[in-house]
């Protein structure tokens, strides 16, 4: 599992190229370099899960870089499927995870996002972990971009 996060707020009007380069390097270049370095230890049963995020589906003001990079995680996933076969590569894109340290301290935001979710609840950390285990263990799942957000992306 490869995870990297930076809560970038980078609007087009006030674009900070250094912040953008940092985020693109962190996820896209960083994930690829980790895979490159670990490749000699991979066997045919190796399975990878790359973390993206929901800004690719639900952009917001200031998400230009993070939305683009998270969309790039999908492209990277599909590219790695081809380059690493028969090994499996999937990506996961969590929505708001209500019991995570970041969100649990923001009750107003949790209430807002919960009200926008068709299931009436947010994903939990244990549900994200369970989804990762599914992607790692199910040998028939490959090249998937799994959204875990209670249907929030549908709205």
N, C-alpha and C positions, 0 to 999 in steps of 0.2 A: 504494500500500500504506500503510495506517495501522496503526501499532503503538504501544501504550502498555502499560507493565507496572508494577505495584507489588505486591510480595509481601506482601499484607495478611494479618495474623493478628488477627482481630477476633471474639472469641467473643460470644455473646449475653449471657453472664453478666457480662462485662467490656466491654460494648459502648462503643466510642469513636465517637461520631457524627461528630467532625471527620475521623477517618481514613476513615470510610465515605463521607462527602461528598466527600472528596478523590478517592477511587478512582472513585466514580460520575461525578464531574466529569471526571476524567482520561480515562476511556474513552468514556462515553456522550455527555456534553455536549461533550467535546473532539473526538471524531470528527465529531460533527454540525457543530460550528463550523468545523472544517477544510474539510469538504465545502461548507458554506455559503460560505466565503470563496473557495474555488477554483472554484465553480460557473460563474462567467463564462468560465473558460478551458476548460471541458469541451466536447468535441465528441461526436458520436454514437458514436465508437469508444472513448471513455473507459471504462476498467474499474477498479474499486476492489476491494481486498481488505482487510477489517478483521480484525485479530487479536483473538481471544478466548482461551480456554484451557480445559483439561480439568476445572477445578474445577466447571464447569457439569454435567458428567457424573459426576464422582467427588468429591463434597464431602467435606470432612474437618473436624475440630474446628478452629474458627477461620476457616473459609472462608465464613462466612455472606455477607459483602459481596462477595467476589471471585466466589463461585459465582453470586450473583444478578446481578452486573454482567456476567459472561461469558454468562449466559443472555440478558441484555439485548442483547448484541451480536448474537445471532441475530434478535431482534425488530427491532433497528435495521437490520440487513441487509435483512430482508424489507420494511421500510418504505421504505428507500432504493430498493429495486428498483422499487417503485411510483412514487415521486416523481421518480426520475431516468431512467425509461425514455425512450429505448431503450438507455441506458447500462447496463452490467452491474455488479452488486455481489454479492460473495461474502464469506464469512468463513472463516477457518482457525482451527482449535483444536488446537495442538500438545500432545502429551503431554510427558513428560520427554525433553528433548533432551540425550542423554548427553555429547556433546562441546561443549556450550555452556559458557561461562565459569562460569556459576552452578553447574551440575551436575557439571562435570568435577572439581571440588575436593571432591566428596562421594562417595567410592568405596563406602561402605556403602549409601548411598541408591541409587546406580546398581545395585549388586548386587541389592538388594531389588526395585526396579522392573523390572529385566531379568528376574528370576525370575517376575514376575507377568505378563509380556508373552507372549502366545501365539507370537509370532515368535522369542522368545528373544533379542531385541535391542531397543535403544531407537532412536528416530528420531535422525538426525544433522542438523546444521545445513544441510548441503547438500541433504538430502531435504526439509526444510522449505522451503528456497529453491526447489527444483524444484516443489514443490506450489503455491507462490505463483505461479511462472511459468505453470504449467498453468491456474490460476484466472484469471490476467490475460489469457492468450492464447487460450484455447479459447472461441470466440464462441458456442457452444451451452450454456455453463455459466453459469447466472444464478440467484441466490438460494440458493446451496448453502452449507451449513455443513460444511466438510471437516475431518474428524478425522484427524490424522496422529500415530498413537501405537503402531503395531505391534499393534493389537487390545487394548491395555490396557483400554480402556473397556468391553470385553465381559465383563470379569471382575467 
